[in-house]
Amino acid sequence: MQLRLVGIGLLTLALSGCANWGFNSNVSPEGVKDYYKGDGVTLYSKAELTEINYVTLGSIEGEACQVAANEAPPKDADARASIRRRAADMGANGLLLDRCIRFNDMPGCLEQVLCSGQAIKVAD
């Protein structure tokens, strides 16, 4: 019983020593909100839009870039996420994706994926 009380006392002391420690993160609530705002933008094909009432808001682009050689190559999915966030910034709830193209040795990027398309507002 006495050993058990000593163990509980040591555990309490150890945990209370961590009470003043803080946790810092590079992810802010605003950053998370910005990252996920493209989730409300649906990707459409031209065939899907033939039966849907929509308005084109404008042409947009999204990119993913590899800046340094020790970074992973850019992913098409990251470029598509970028274009969807930009579409959301324009008030779009849909995106007609034209194409994604991979480039090498672009200014500021060792490798880049660039996606282009049309931001659209689909009627409810």
C-alpha positions as a Python dict, from the first residue, in 0.01 Angstrom:
ca = {
    (1, 'M'): (0, 0, 0),
    (2, 'Q'): (280, 239, 91),
    (3, 'L'): (461, 167, -238),
    (4, 'R'): (142, 245, -423),
    (5, 'L'): (111, 586, -249),
    (6, 'V'): (474, 666, -333),
    (7, 'G'): (407, 577, -699),
    (8, 'I'): (98, 798, -712),
    (9, 'G'): (290, 1080, -545),
    (10, 'L'): (576, 1055, -797),
    (11, 'L'): (333, 1046, -1089),
    (12, 'T'): (151, 1354, -955),
    (13, 'L'): (481, 1537, -911),
    (14, 'A'): (597, 1445, -1261),
    (15, 'L'): (273, 1557, -1423),
    (16, 'S'): (260, 1883, -1229),
    (17, 'G'): (608, 1965, -1359),
    (18, 'C'): (462, 1976, -1711),
    (19, 'A'): (179, 2211, -1615),
    (20, 'N'): (364, 2526, -1726),
    (21, 'W'): (479, 2389, -2057),
    (22, 'G'): (321, 2537, -2366),
    (23, 'F'): (254, 2398, -2708),
    (24, 'N'): (333, 2601, -3016),
    (25, 'S'): (209, 2507, -3358),
    (26, 'N'): (254, 2654, -3703),
    (27, 'V'): (-113, 2578, -3775),
    (28, 'S'): (-343, 2863, -3679),
    (29, 'P'): (-723, 2842, -3684),
    (30, 'E'): (-718, 3082, -3979),
    (31, 'G'): (-464, 2865, -4162),
    (32, 'V'): (-675, 2553, -4117),
    (33, 'K'): (-986, 2737, -4234),
    (34, 'D'): (-799, 2864, -4542),
    (35, 'Y'): (-658, 2519, -4622),
    (36, 'Y'): (-999, 2349, -4619),
    (37, 'K'): (-1208, 2621, -4787),
    (38, 'G'): (-1170, 2447, -5124),
    (39, 'D'): (-1366, 2149, -4992),
    (40, 'G'): (-1688, 2331, -5083),
    (41, 'V'): (-1586, 2348, -5450),
    (42, 'T'): (-1698, 2050, -5659),
    (43, 'L'): (-1500, 1939, -5965),
    (44, 'Y'): (-1719, 1901, -6275),
    (45, 'S'): (-1655, 1759, -6620),
    (46, 'K'): (-1793, 1926, -6932),
    (47, 'A'): (-2038, 1638, -6973),
    (48, 'E'): (-2176, 1690, -6620),
    (49, 'L'): (-2239, 2059, -6687),
    (50, 'T'): (-2470, 2000, -6985),
    (51, 'E'): (-2765, 1935, -6751),
    (52, 'I'): (-2673, 2189, -6481),
    (53, 'N'): (-2758, 2560, -6454),
    (54, 'Y'): (-2437, 2753, -6377),
    (55, 'V'): (-2255, 3084, -6432),
    (56, 'T'): (-1884, 3114, -6517),
    (57, 'L'): (-1704, 3345, -6274),
    (58, 'G'): (-1368, 3349, -6454),
    (59, 'S'): (-1050, 3166, -6542),
    (60, 'I'): (-824, 3056, -6258),
    (61, 'E'): (-499, 2871, -6197),
    (62, 'G'): (-354, 2674, -5909),
    (63, 'E'): (-2, 2551, -5858),
    (64, 'A'): (224, 2323, -5661),
    (65, 'C'): (596, 2400, -5660),
    (66, 'Q'): (918, 2226, -5559),
    (67, 'V'): (1147, 2510, -5446),
    (68, 'A'): (1451, 2313, -5326),
    (69, 'A'): (1614, 1990, -5440),
    (70, 'N'): (1565, 1828, -5097),
    (71, 'E'): (1185, 1876, -5116),
    (72, 'A'): (942, 1622, -5258),
    (73, 'P'): (831, 1677, -5619),
    (74, 'P'): (504, 1869, -5650),
    (75, 'K'): (184, 1665, -5660),
    (76, 'D'): (-106, 1712, -5900),
    (77, 'A'): (-342, 1680, -5602),
    (78, 'D'): (-179, 1981, -5433),
    (79, 'A'): (-220, 2192, -5748),
    (80, 'R'): (-587, 2086, -5771),
    (81, 'A'): (-637, 2180, -5404),
    (82, 'S'): (-478, 2519, -5476),
    (83, 'I'): (-710, 2592, -5770),
    (84, 'R'): (-1013, 2485, -5564),
    (85, 'R'): (-914, 2730, -5284),
    (86, 'R'): (-879, 3009, -5541),
    (87, 'A'): (-1220, 2921, -5685),
    (88, 'A'): (-1367, 2945, -5335),
    (89, 'D'): (-1206, 3289, -5297),
    (90, 'M'): (-1402, 3398, -5607),
    (91, 'G'): (-1729, 3274, -5454),
    (92, 'A'): (-1746, 2961, -5670),
    (93, 'N'): (-1897, 2633, -5559),
    (94, 'G'): (-1781, 2447, -5869),
    (95, 'L'): (-1478, 2411, -6092),
    (96, 'L'): (-1440, 2301, -6451),
    (97, 'L'): (-1081, 2180, -6458),
    (98, 'D'): (-921, 2223, -6801),
    (99, 'R'): (-584, 2059, -6742),
    (100, 'C'): (-280, 2020, -6519),
    (101, 'I'): (67, 2051, -6672),
    (102, 'R'): (406, 1968, -6518),
    (103, 'F'): (698, 2206, -6587),
    (104, 'N'): (1070, 2178, -6508),
    (105, 'D'): (1308, 2464, -6421),
    (106, 'M'): (1051, 2740, -6386),
    (107, 'P'): (1155, 3067, -6218),
    (108, 'G'): (1138, 3001, -5843),
    (109, 'C'): (1054, 2630, -5887),
    (110, 'L'): (1269, 2333, -5978),
    (111, 'E'): (949, 2156, -6079),
    (112, 'Q'): (594, 2291, -6093),
    (113, 'V'): (245, 2156, -6154),
    (114, 'L'): (9, 2419, -6291),
    (115, 'C'): (-366, 2355, -6319),
    (116, 'S'): (-605, 2581, -6509),
    (117, 'G'): (-982, 2593, -6525),
    (118, 'Q'): (-1302, 2791, -6489),
    (119, 'A'): (-1454, 2888, -6156),
    (120, 'I'): (-1831, 2839, -6173),
    (121, 'K'): (-2132, 2911, -5955),
    (122, 'V'): (-2380, 2624, -5978),
    (123, 'A'): (-2744, 2703, -5900),
    (124, 'D'): (-2888, 2529, -5596),
}
